[in-house]
Amino acid sequence: MSADNDTERITAATATDATAAGLTRVTFNATARTTAALTTILAVTGDNKTDAINNSLRAIATLLALAHSDGSVHVIAPDGVTHVVHLP
């Protein structure tokens, strides 16, 4: 897999009841871009890796649910400019 490839590949997922919270351990291969994005999220939020990944997955799920049928999400910036983001 190329370091420039955006695709993360789930390599192993083991559902375990690690704690009473019902956590599921997931292992995945992060591309260079994914690692850079995670580093940025950690620096901005101060979250740990687990929280950052959990929040990111919930955020993309929400965006996908709100996306138009063509996969686009329209975001209105504070200055009123509309930006169109195309999701996979």
N, C-alpha and C positions, 0 to 999 in steps of 0.2 A: 504494500500500500504506500502510495506517494505521500510525503510529508505535506504537500500542497493540497491534498485531497481533503475536502470538507467532511467526508463521510466517516462517521464513527462506526466501528463494527463491534457489536456485542460478541465477546468471545466466550463468556461463561456467565451464567446466572444461576445462583443457588438460593432457592427460597429457604430461609431458615428463620426460626423464631429466636433471633439473637437476644432479644430482650422482651420484656412485657409490652413494649411499644409495637412489636410485630415488625421489626426491621427486615428488609430483604437485602442481602449482599449481592452486588452486581459488579463484575469486573469488565472493563472495556478498554479498547485501545484508543487513546486520544492522539489526534494528529497534532502537528506543530501549531496550527491555527487554533485548534481547540484548547491546547495548553496555554497559548497566549491569551485567549479569551478568559479562561479560568483565572489566570494570574491577574488580569485586569479586574475581574469581578471581586477577587479576594482583596485586592488593594483598595478598591473603592468602598466595599461594604464592610470589610473587617470580619466577614464570615469565615468559618472554616470550610474546607473543601466539601464536606458532606452537606452542609447547609446551602452552600453556593450551588452545588449540582442539583439538590432537591428543589430549590427555588427556581433554577433555570428550567428544569423539566416542567414544573407547574406553569411557568410563564409561557413556554412554547405551546403547551397544551391549551392554554387560554387563548393565545393568539390564533392557533389553528381553528378553534371553535368559533372565533369571531371573524375569520377570514371570509372573503367573498369566494364564490365558486371557482374563480381563476387563481385562488391562492394569495390574493393581494389583501393587504391591510392598509387602510388609509390613516395616517397619523397627522394630527394637526399640531404643529409646533406652537410654542408660546407667542411667536410673532404672527401667527395666523396662516403661515405657509403650510400647505398640505403636502405631505411626503407619502409616496406609495412604496410599500415594502412588499416584495414578492417572497412568499414562503415556499419551501419545497413541497 
